[in-house]
Amino acid sequence: MAEEYDLVILGAGTGGYVAAIRAAQHGMKVAVVEKEKLGGTCLHKGCIPSKALLRSAEVFATTKRSEDFGVVTSDVHLDFQKVQERKNAIVDQLHRGVQHLMKKGKIDVFEGIGRILGPSIFSPTPGTISIERTDGEENTMLIPQYVLIATGSSPRSLPGLEVDGNYVMTSDHALALEQLPSSILIVGGGVIGIEWASMLSDFGVDVTVIEFAKQILPTEDEDIAKEAAKQLKKKGIKIVTNAKVLPETLEKSEDITIRADVDGTEQTFQAEKLLLSVGRSPNVNNIGLENTDIQLENGAIKVNEFGQTKESHMYAIGDVIGGLQLAHVASHEGIIAVDHLAGKKPDPINYDSVPKCIYSNPEMASVGLTEAQAKEKGFKIKVGSFPFKAVGKALVYGDAEGFVKVISNADNDDLLGVHMIGPHVTDLISEAALAKVLDAAHFEVAEMIHPHPTLSEVIGEAALAVDGLAIHS
């Protein structure tokens, strides 16, 4: 017998399980279908495990310079097995937490691959879910009133750099490394590539980043990307930009060799491993979209501002719809989609107010428009910046590299964008994001009294700098 539900969610990653919880809060009968583990990519193959490794790398790098703080140590070394054990313990703890939340919300969880069926004896409209079970149970049919697609994304590949999980890896494989390589080529200098470059370098790996664009972190403000490149090079990371990896040049022996066109000149690169980090593609295949009128746009599911597809009873959120492929965005898209199908009339997301974070060393964070984007949109702008080296707490903390940059509308003083690079900016960005949500002016941020001594003082000073009024510069 097929079982009926108010809502069936395909995919139990961050967006999917948060949407399930919100639907349960509305009193709905909810089921989620997940082919692997609750928590999805973010918990098991992305956000959490990579940040656990980054934290270990940061501690290791800090310990090696502990004498700068007057703390004398000896025999500082890395036990990578314990690093991995710590990472796995954090993931397991959070996984148990998500399982508890599903039980608390009386949300049914089905392990398997869910596919959307077309009109059938079960329903006159598309939407019945057929589940190919992976837990040994018989295949199952679910009949929902609404469907929410939250199937996420998978790492992209490049022609000629076929992933084998050994010589050529994605971040999925890198997370499971049992021992560190002596050297690595990272193809792709976006967010994921730079986080891995920073981490592996701090662990002592010889790292080369090969990026197709003219700068690493192509979506970030140019000043931030330049400062990131400077600091990463100071750590010993080699950065090659304007580089196109040539197809069919991959060679495997004891090491791996590739060739790339760099500014019109062919160059050869060699290392023990290669990490392919060229973005992620929406998971739209093998989920039954062909049985619906759902439309794709640039390989992603096309939705309206509430996540609703062309099939009005079907919604989609997260990486599978493209846009900002961030866990916190997927979560809020899930809440908005569920509130909308429940008739609650939510406000859509203003994506210009979404904070973005890069957890490398140095950390980077931003909200709103870059300087180039603001100019492209025709804004007359004012810009202020302030360095961490002029902030007492940064000097006390022992990390005073970087700055905060504030971009304001010269016509009405509205905050257009805030960009940061330096210590703990992934935590500091929330103040700027709140200011953006509240449509604050830069001078209102400056008028807020920031406690002393704190790292947050850099934000107030940068806001003052927009009008040339910074105190400590």
N, C-alpha and C positions, 0 to 999 in steps of 0.2 A: 504493500500500500504506500502510495505517495503521501507525504506529510505536508500540511499547509502551514505557511508562515506569513507574517506581515512583511518581513524583510529578510532576504537572503543576501549575504555579502560574500563576494568572491575575493578571497585574499584577506589574511588576518595580520597584515603588517601594521605599522603605526596608524595609518589612516583607517584601515579596516576595523581594527579592534576598538579604536576610539569611537568610530561611527556606531559599532554594535552596542557599546556602553550607552551612548546617547539615545539610541533607539529604545533600549531597555528602560532608560529613565522615563521615556514617553509612554511606557506600558506596552510596548510592542512585543510580539513573539518573534524572536530573532535567531537566525542560524548563521554561522560563518563557515566557509569552506576554505581550508588551507592545505596545500599539498606538502608543505614541509613542517615548520614549527610556528606556533603562535609568536607574534612579534616580528616576523618577516625579516627582510633584508636589514633594516635599521638595527634590530636587536642582535641578530646572529651573524651578519656579514658586512655591516656598515658602521653606523654611528657609534654604537656602544663598544664593540670589540676594538675598533681602530682607535677610539679615544682612550681606551684602557692601555693600549700599546704606546700611544703618544705620551701618556702620563708617566709610564715607566721610563721612556726615553728621556723625558724632561728631568726626572729624578736622577737618572744616571749621569746626564750631562751636568746637572747642578752639583752633584756629589764630587765629580771630577775637579770642580773648581771651588770646593768647599773652603780651601784655605783663604780665598778672597773674603770670606765671612769670619775668619779667625778660627775655623774649625779644622783641625789637622787630622786627616785620616790616612790610612795606609791600605794597600791591597784592594783598591776599588776595582771590582770586576763585575761583569754581567753574567747572570745565570738565566739564559734565555728560556730554559724549561720552566723556571719559576715565573718568569714574565707571562708565559702562555697560560700557566696554571691560574695565575691571578685573573687574567682576562677571562678565562673560561668560567671561573667561579662567579665573577660579576654577571656574566651573561646568564648563567644558570639561575642565579638569585632573581634576576629581573624576569626571566622566563616563568619561574614559579609564581611571581607576582601577577603576571598577565593571566596565567591559568586560574589563579584565585579570583581575579576580576570577572572572568567569564562565568565562573560558578556563582559568584555573588550576584551577577546580573541575570542568572538563569538563562544564559545564552548557550544554545546548542552548538557544539564544535564538531565538524565532520572533517576527518583527515582524508584528503583525496584531491583529485583534479575535477573541478566543476566546469561544466559546459552548458551554455544556454541553448535550449531547444526552441525550434519554431513552433507555430500553432500545432496542437495535437489533441488527442482525446483528453489530456489533462487540462488544457487551457486553450481558449480560442485565440489568444494573443501570444507572441513569443515571450519567453521568460521562465518556463519550467527549467529547473536545474537538474541535470543528470550528473551524478558524482561517481567517478571511477575511484573506488576506495583504495587507499594505500595502507590501511590498518588491518587488512585481512577480512573485513566485513563485505557483505554482498553490495553490489552497486545500488545506489540509492537515488530516489527521485524526490525533489522538493518542489512544492508549488507555492511560490511567493506572490504577494500582492505587489511588492516592489523588489527590484534588484539593484544592488550597488556593486559596481565593478571597482576593485581596488587591488589589481593584480601586479602593480609595481613595474619594475624595469629590470633589465639585465645588462651587464657590461657589453659595450660595443667591441667589435673586432676591426682589424684592418687587413686588406688583401695582402697576402704575402707574409703576414705575421700571425699564422694560425696558432691559437692557444693550445698548448699541450699540458699545461699545469705543472711543468717541470722547468724547461728552459724559458718558455714564454708563458707568463702568468697574468691573470687578472687579480684584482684586490681580493677576490674570494679565495684564491689559492694562496696568496701572500699571507693572509690571516692565519693559515694553517701551517706555516713554515715550522719545521722542527728545529732548524738551525739557520742562522743568518748567513747569507752569501758574503763573500769578501767584497764583491762589487756588483752593481746593478745599473742597467739602463732603464730609465723611465720614459716611455714614449707618451707624451701628453703632459703639459704643464698647467692643467686646470687645477681645480680645488683638490680632487682626490690625489692627483699626481704630486702636488706640492706637499700635501700632508704626509704622504709616504716618503717623499724625498727628505723632508725634515726629520721624520722619525728614524728612518734608516741611517741617516747621517749621524744623528745623536747616538745611535747604537754602535757607530764605528764603521759602517759600510761606506765604501767609495761609491758615490752617487753621481750619475750624469742624467740631466733632464733634457729631453729633446722635444721642442715645442714648435708646431707648425706656424703659429701666429708670430707677430713681431714682438710680443711681450708674453711672459708667463702670466697666468691669471687674466686671460683676455677680457673677461666680463667685469673686472674690477677697475676702479679709478686708476688712471695712468700713474699718478704720483704714488699710490699705494703699491702698485705692481713694481715700480722702479725701486722703492725702498725694500720690498720683499726680496727682489733679486739681489740687491746689495748685501742684505743681511745673510741670505742663504749662501751666497758666494763666500762670505767671510767665514762661514762654517765649513767651507771646503767643497761645497756642491758645485759641480760644473753645470752651467746652463747654456744651452744652445737654442737660439730662436731663429725664426725664418727657415726652419728645417723641414723638408719633406722627405720622409722615409721612402726609399725607392723600393718598389715591389720586387719580389723574387730575389732579394739580395740576402735573405736570412741564411746564415750558415751555423751549424751546430757541431761542436766537437767537445773538447773539455770546457770551452767557453762558448759564448754566443757572439756572432758578428753580424752587424747590419751596416748598410750604407745609406747615406742621406744627402740630398741636395741642400746645401746650406748657402744661401745667397748666391746661387749659381755655381757653386763649387762642390764637387762630390767629396764627401768625407766618410771615413770608416770609423765605426765605434765598436768597442768590444767590452764585454763584461761576463761575469759568471751567470747572471740571470737577466731577464728582461721583464719589466712590468708594463703591461699595456693599460693605459689609462686615458682613453679617448672618448669618455662620455658613456651614457647609458641609453638603451632603447626601450620604449614602452612594451610591455608584455601583452600584445594583442592577439597573438596566434594561439590556436587550439583552445579557445574559450567559447566558440560558437557565435562569434559576431556575424558570421555569414548567414545565420538564421534570423537576423534582425535587420532593421533599417538604420541601425547605428552607423554614423558616418565617421571616417577617419580623416584627419588633416595633418599632413607631414608625419604620418606614421603613428599619430596619437589619436585617442578618441575625442571627437569634437563634442563639447558641452557648452551650455549657457552659463551665466554667472552663478548659478546655483548647483552646477554639476549635472544638470539634466541633459540627457541625450535626445536624439530625435525620437526615440521611443520614450514617451513621456513618463512611463512607469519604471524606467531604467536610468540610473545615475552612474557617474564615474568620477573618481577622485584620485589624487596623488600622481605618481610618476606616469601612470598610464594615460593621463591627459596632457602630458608635456608640461610646459611652463616651468615654474620653479620646482625643481625636484629636491625638495627638502622635507624632512620628516614632520617638522612643526607645521608646514603648509598643508601636508596631507591630512594631518589631524584636524585642522580647522576646516578644510574643505569637507571632511567627513561630517563634522558637526553641522555645518551649514546645509549640506545635502539632506541630512536626516531631518533637520528642523524644517526644511522646505517641504519635503514630502509629507511631513506631519502637519503641514498647514500653519506653521508658526511665523511665517513671514520674516525670515532673518535678513540682515544686511549682508550683501556680498562682500568678499574680501577686497580690500584695496591693496593690491600687490606692491604698490610703491611704499607701503608702510611696513612691509615684512622685513625683519632683520635677517641678515645673512652672515654666517660665521665660517671662518677657516681656522682649524684648530692646530695649525702647524706651530713651529717655534721659529719666528715670531707668530703670534696670533694676529688674525685680521678679522674685521667685522664692518658691516656697512648697513645703511638703510637709506632708501630713496635713490635719487639720481646721481650719477657720476657727473663730474664737471663737463665732460664731453657731451653726455646725454642732455644735460640742462641747456647747453648752447645749441644743440641740434633741435631742441624743442622751441627755441626762440626766446628763452628767458634771458633777461639782463641780470647778471649775477654779481654777487659779492662773495669773496672767499676769505676765510680765516683759518689759520692752522697754528698749532702749538705743540712743541716737542715735549716728550716725557722727561728729557734730561733736565728740564726746568721745574719738575715736580718732585718735591721732597720725598714722598712715599716711594716713588719709582727708584730713587737713589738708595733708599733704605732697603727696598726689596731686592736690589742688585740687578735690575733690568731696566735701563733707562733709554733704550733705543726705540725709535719710532715716534709717531705723532698722531694727533687727531685733526681732521680737516672738516670744516663746516662750510656748506654751500647754501647761500641764502638768495631769495628773490630780491633784487635791488629795488623793485617797484613797490613791494608791500612788506618786505622783511620776513615773508613766510620761509620756513625751513624747507629746503629742497632736498638736501642729502647730507649725511654725516658718514665719514669714512675714517677708520681707525686701524693702526698697526702698532702693536706693542703689548706690554704685559696685561693679561686678563681682559683684553678688549672684548672677548666673546661674552663676558659678563657685563661689562660697561655699556654695551650697545643697547641694552634694554631701556636705559634712560632716554637715549636719542629716539628709539622706536616709539616710546610713549609720547614724547614731544611731537613726533610726526603724526601719530594717531590723533592727538589733540589739536593738530594744525597750529602748533606754537610758532612764534617768531624766534629768531635766534637770540634776540635781546631778552626774551622771557627765560630762555635757558640760562643765559648769563646772569640774570637777576636771582635765580635760585641760589641759595647759600649752600655751597658744597662743603662738607666737613673737611677739616684739616687735622692731620695729614692723611689724605686718601688719594688713590689713583684717579678718582672721579673728578678731582680738581682740574684735570687736563681738559675735560669737556667744557667746563665753565670758562676757562681761559681761551679755548679755541673759539667759543661763541663770542667772547669779548673781542677777539682778534678780528672778527668780521668787520668791525667798525674802527679797528686800529686802537682798541682800548685795553688790550691784554696787560695785566699788571706786572707779571714776572718775566717779560721778554725784553 
